[in-house]
């Protein structure tokens, strides 16, 4: 059950170029946080009332950890927060990744800030699944969370410019390995263009492996009321990413 609670900043540190990791503490955290869900976090300034939707990367009984990219005024304010500062957040929001019980090998495809909710899946299913992961970053300066990702059974890192790992992107690396690995299920999160390419390539190659994607959309309320994050479904209807998603079957949404 979601709660709107006060939280205390435990840690707020840079982990890559313009990427920060923030850990929040509260004794009132919900117990039912699922892999791939998100929270709506205040920025601690009355002139910026809209909260920021951030994918939950990890959680314990009394802490929740998120990562965010500094892009606008709101995230710039978050980057200034220090240990002990007070904020408010609403969580857990949206649906998460629920993997097929019969899937033994899962391919994980992540790009940029899309890797953070995927790490929550690795944590939730640790020891239960064989994860083969394909993670893409812009360049060496953007790489982060490599320790958290190293828990995968196989990890392939790509950068657009080849400054770290393989040159290319996560989808290319996955497709190059597909016939060797033959995963039972695919999960992905990243920029819209990455997910569009993934869907197109799966269709073109007639790969019908079940694939779940977490969509990145601008959100206002985070609870489905404002309709800012509406996406199109393949049956011609609308879906609210914050309420009906952010995780969807890739075959059910237009990308």
C-alpha positions in Angstrom: 0.0 0.0 0.0 1.4 3.4 -1.0 2.3 5.9 1.6 3.1 9.6 1.6 5.8 9.9 4.2 8.6 12.2 5.5 12.1 10.9 4.8 15.5 11.9 5.9 18.5 12.0 3.5 21.1 9.5 4.6 23.4 9.9 1.6 23.5 11.9 -1.6 26.6 11.5 -3.6 27.7 11.7 -7.3 28.4 8.3 -8.9 29.0 9.4 -12.5 28.9 12.5 -14.6 25.6 14.3 -13.6 24.4 11.1 -11.8 23.7 11.1 -8.1 22.8 8.3 -5.7 20.5 9.2 -2.8 19.5 7.0 0.1 16.5 8.0 2.2 15.5 6.8 5.7 12.2 6.4 7.3 10.7 4.0 9.9 7.4 4.2 8.0 8.5 2.8 4.7 6.0 0.4 3.2 6.9 -3.3 3.3 5.5 -4.2 -0.1 8.0 -2.4 -2.4 8.3 -4.4 -5.6 11.1 -4.6 -8.1 10.7 -1.9 -10.8 8.4 0.3 -8.8 9.1 4.0 -8.3 8.6 6.9 -5.9 7.6 10.5 -6.2 10.1 12.7 -4.3 9.8 16.3 -3.3 12.7 18.6 -4.0 12.4 20.5 -0.8 11.4 23.9 -2.3 7.9 25.4 -2.2 8.4 27.0 -5.7 8.7 23.5 -7.2 5.6 21.7 -6.1 5.8 18.8 -8.6 7.7 15.9 -7.2 10.2 13.9 -9.3 9.4 10.3 -10.2 12.5 8.1 -9.6 12.9 4.4 -10.0 13.6 2.5 -6.8 17.0 0.9 -7.1 17.3 -0.8 -3.7 15.5 -0.9 -0.3 15.8 -2.3 3.1 13.4 -2.2 6.1 14.0 1.5 6.7 15.9 2.8 3.7 15.2 3.3 0.0 17.9 4.2 -2.6 17.3 6.0 -5.9 19.6 7.4 -8.6 18.9 10.4 -10.7 20.3 12.5 -13.5 20.8 16.2 -12.9 19.0 17.9 -15.8 16.6 20.7 -14.7 16.1 23.0 -11.7 14.4 20.3 -9.6 17.2 17.7 -9.9 19.7 20.5 -9.4 18.0 21.2 -6.1 18.1 17.5 -5.2 21.8 17.4 -5.9 22.3 20.1 -3.2 20.7 18.0 -0.4 22.9 16.8 2.4 22.6 14.1 5.0 20.0 15.0 7.5 17.8 17.1 5.2 14.1 16.3 5.2 12.0 15.6 2.2 8.7 13.8 1.5 7.9 11.0 -0.9 5.0 8.9 -2.1 5.7 5.2 -2.6 5.6 2.6 -3.9 4.0 3.6 -7.2 3.2 1.8 -10.5 3.6 -1.9 -11.2 6.9 -3.6 -11.3 8.7 -6.5 -13.0 7.1 -9.8 -12.1 9.2 -12.5 -13.8 7.8 -15.7 -15.2 8.4 -18.5 -12.6 9.4 -20.9 -15.3 12.0 -18.5 -16.8 15.5 -19.8 -15.8 17.6 -17.4 -17.9 16.7 -13.7 -18.1 18.3 -11.2 -20.5 18.6 -7.7 -19.0 18.9 -4.8 -21.4 19.5 -1.4 -19.9 20.6 2.0 -21.2 21.6 5.1 -19.2 19.5 5.9 -16.2 17.3 3.0 -17.2 19.7 0.6 -15.4 18.6 1.7 -11.9 15.1 0.0 -11.8 16.7 -3.1 -13.4 19.2 -3.4 -10.5 16.1 -3.7 -8.2 15.1 -6.8 -10.3 18.6 -8.3 -9.9 18.3 -7.8 -6.1 14.8 -9.2 -5.9 15.6 -12.4 -7.9 19.1 -13.0 -6.8 19.9 -16.7 -6.7 16.6 -17.5 -8.4 17.4 -16.6 -12.0 20.4 -16.8 -14.3 20.9 -13.1 -15.5 22.7 -12.2 -18.7 22.9 -8.5 -18.8 23.7 -6.0 -21.6 24.2 -2.4 -20.3 24.9 0.6 -22.4 26.3 4.0 -21.4 27.1 7.1 -23.4 30.8 7.1 -22.5 33.2 6.2 -19.7 32.2 9.2 -17.7 28.6 8.0 -17.6 29.4 4.5 -16.3 28.2 3.7 -12.8 26.8 1.0 -10.6 29.3 -1.6 -12.0 29.6 -3.3 -8.6 25.8 -3.7 -8.4 25.7 -5.1 -11.9 28.6 -7.5 -11.4 26.2 -9.9 -9.6 24.9 -10.9 -13.0 26.0 -14.3 -14.3 27.2 -12.6 -17.5 27.7 -8.8 -17.9 28.4 -7.0 -21.2 29.0 -3.2 -21.0 28.9 -1.1 -24.1 29.5 2.6 -24.7 28.5 4.7 -27.6 32.1 5.9 -28.3 33.9 2.7 -27.2 35.6 4.5 -24.3 34.6 1.6 -22.0 33.7 -2.0 -22.8 32.4 -2.7 -26.3 31.7 0.0 -28.8 28.0 0.2 -29.6 24.8 -0.1 -27.6 23.0 -2.6 -25.3 20.5 -3.7 -27.9 23.3 -4.5 -30.4 25.2 -6.5 -27.8 22.1 -8.4 -26.8 21.3 -9.3 -30.4 24.8 -10.4 -31.1 24.5 -12.9 -28.2 20.9 -14.0 -28.6 21.4 -17.3 -30.4 24.1 -18.3 -28.0 22.3 -17.4 -24.8 18.6 -18.1 -25.8 17.0 -16.4 -22.8 13.6 -17.5 -21.5 12.6 -13.9 -20.8 13.8 -10.4 -21.5 13.5 -7.3 -19.4 14.5 -3.8 -20.5 14.6 -0.2 -19.5 16.2 2.8 -21.2 15.6 5.7 -23.5 12.5 5.5 -25.8 14.7 5.2 -28.9 16.4 2.1 -27.4 13.1 0.4 -26.6 11.8 1.2 -30.1 14.9 -0.4 -31.7 14.5 -3.4 -29.4 10.9 -3.9 -30.4 11.6 -3.5 -34.1 14.5 -5.9 -34.0 12.6 -8.6 -32.0 9.8 -8.4 -34.6 12.1 -8.4 -37.6 14.0 -11.4 -36.3 10.8 -13.2 -35.3 12.0 -13.5 -31.7 8.9 -14.2 -29.6 10.6 -14.4 -26.2 8.5 -12.7 -23.6 9.7 -9.2 -23.1 8.9 -6.7 -20.4 9.8 -3.1 -20.7 9.8 -0.2 -18.2 8.9 3.1 -19.9 10.4 6.4 -19.2 7.9 9.2 -19.4 7.4 12.7 -18.0 5.0 12.4 -15.0 3.1 14.9 -13.0 1.1 13.3 -10.2 2.5 9.8 -10.3 -1.0 8.3 -9.5 -2.8 8.5 -12.8 -4.8 11.6 -12.3 -3.1 14.3 -14.4 -2.7 12.2 -17.7 0.7 13.7 -18.5 2.3 10.3 -19.0 -0.3 8.7 -21.3 1.1 6.2 -23.9 -0.6 4.4 -26.7 -1.3 0.7 -26.6 -1.3 -1.5 -29.7 -5.1 -2.0 -29.4 -5.6 1.7 -30.0 -6.3 2.6 -26.4 -4.4 4.9 -23.9 -2.5 3.7 -20.9 -1.1 5.8 -18.0 2.5 4.9 -17.5 2.5 5.8 -13.9 -0.6 3.8 -13.0 -0.9 1.0 -15.6 2.9 0.8 -16.0 5.7 1.7 -15.9 6.2 -2.0 -16.8 4.4 -3.3 -19.9 4.6 -6.3 -22.2 6.6 -4.8 -25.2 3.9 -6.2 -27.6 1.2 -4.2 -25.9 2.6 -0.6 -26.2 3.5 1.7 -29.1 7.0 2.9 -28.7 
